[in-house]
Amino acid sequence: MHYPQSQEATLAFNTILEELLMEPIYKTWFVNLNLISGACYVLLYSTKDGIQTLRGSFGSLLPVQDNLYNEICDNARSAAFYDSNFSPVQPEEIEDLFVAVDVVEPLESIDNVSELDTKVYGVMVERGLKKGVVFPNIEGIDTPEKQLSLAFQKAGLKPDESVKLSRFKIVRYF
């Protein structure tokens, strides 16, 4: 079993455990997360036989809740039980569950691809209601051009369409 090391990942893990056990878990030591606002993604991995595979994820680039504590709790529940790409997490899976929380720093508008570094920044392209997001440090995405191309693809946009470009950093907690 993997025990989270950070308070962010521990809060996400305890929230999932609380839902599975249907009983409250003591979570008041995370009080400082009540004091800050922020956006985050919660990522769940199954770690069977030493192989890590994505088990669920949910989040946003902009805060939805009034503080990071509530943001992490809500996104943990959604990643575990409401990600449409996966069935809900079951109690017997808890032993193999690995949790990461990506806290998203505020978006910065940029003018062109030269302001990207794939190891440091994620990118978002948007045109109207269409948005495409690619996180930083993705295996196989080693140039800003590849990162931007994937963001256009995710948004359903053609590479020659004019878009609003933004970049962001994340801080990953395990």
N, C-alpha and C positions, 0 to 999 in steps of 0.2 A: 504494500500500500504506500502511496506517495502522500506525504504530509506537506501541505503548503508551507512555505517559509515566510512569505510576506503577509502583512495584515489584509491586503487587498484580496489575495488568492484564498486566504483562510476564510474571510468573510463570504466569498462566493461559494466555497466548498461547504461551509456550515449552513448557508442558506439552502443549498440543494439537499443536504442531509436532513435539515429540519423539515423540509417538504416530504421527503421520503419516509421519515419516522413519524410524521404527524405529531411532533411534540417540540416545544420551544427549546432552543439552544442558547445558552448565555452568550450574548454578542455585545455587551455594553463596552468592552474594552476598545472598540473601534470608534469611540466617540469623536476623535479628531477628523474622521471622514465625514462627520455631520457638519463640519465647519467649512468645508470647501465645496465648490461647485466644479463639476467636470464631466466630461463624456468618457465612455469606456466601451470596450468590447470584452466579453467573457468568452473564452475558448475552452472547450472541453475535449480531452483526448482520452482514448482508451489505450492502455499500455499493456496489452496482453502479449506474453512471450517476448518481452523486450522490444516489441514493435509498437510505435506510437501512431495511431490513426485518429483523424478528426472525428469527434463524437457529437459535436454540436457547437454552435456559436451564435451570439446575438450581441448587438450593440449599435452605437450611433457615433457620428463624428461631432455632434453638438449635444450638449446636455439636454435631457428630457425631464429629469427629476430635479428637485430643489437642492440636492447635495449628492456627493459622490457615494456616500453610504447607500442611499436609496437606489442610485443608478446601478451600483454593483449588484445589489440584491435582486432588483427587477430583471437585469440582464442575465444573471445566473439562473433564475427561474425560467426565463424564456429560452436560454440555451439548452437547459436540461430537459424541459418538458414541452416546449412549443416550437422548436426549430422544425420547420416543415420538411427538411431534408433527412430527418432522422426520427426514429420512434422515441418516445419518452424514456429517459434514463430509469432503470429499474434498480431496486435495492441491492440485488446481487452484483451489480456493476460497480458499486462504490469502491470496492477493493482495487479495481483497475483504473479508476478515474484520476486523471491528472488535470489540474485547473490552472489556467493562466488568465491574467487580467491585463489588458492593454489600456492604459490611461492615455487618452488622446489629448495632446496639447492643442491650443487654439489654431484654427486654420489661418494660413497667410496667403493672400492673393499674390500670384506671381505673373510675370509677363510672358515668359518663354521657358522652354525645356532646359536651357542652360542653367537655370536656377534650381535644378533637381540634382540630388545625389541619391541613388537608389538604396544605398546602405543607411542613409540618415532620414530621408523624407519619404512619406507616402504621398500620393497625388490623388486629387479629385478633379474630374472634368465635369462641367455641367452646362447644359443648354436647355433652357425652359425647365420642364419637369424631369428631364433625363439626367442621370448622374452615374458616373462610374468611378469607383474607388479602388486603388491598389495600395496595399500597405508597404512599408519599407522592408528591405532586407528579405525579399522573397527569392528562394532558390530558382535559378534560371532567368531571373529578371535582373540582368547585370548592367544595363545601360538605361539612361533616362528615356531614350527613344522606345525601347521595349516596354518600359513601365507605362509610358503615355499611350502607346498602341493598345495595350491591354485595358487601360482605363476607358479608352474610346470604345473598344469592343464591348466591355461590360455595360456601358451606357447605351449601346445600340446606335452609336454615332459613326459617321464616316470620318476618316482621318483628316479630311480637308475642311470639315465644318468648323466654324468659329465657335469657341467655347470660353467659358470662364475657367481659368486654371487656379487651383489652390494646392498648397502643400501643407503637410503637417508632420509632426514628430509623435512618436509614441514612447511611453515608458512601460516596459513589460515587467509584470510581477508574477512570480511563481509561488 
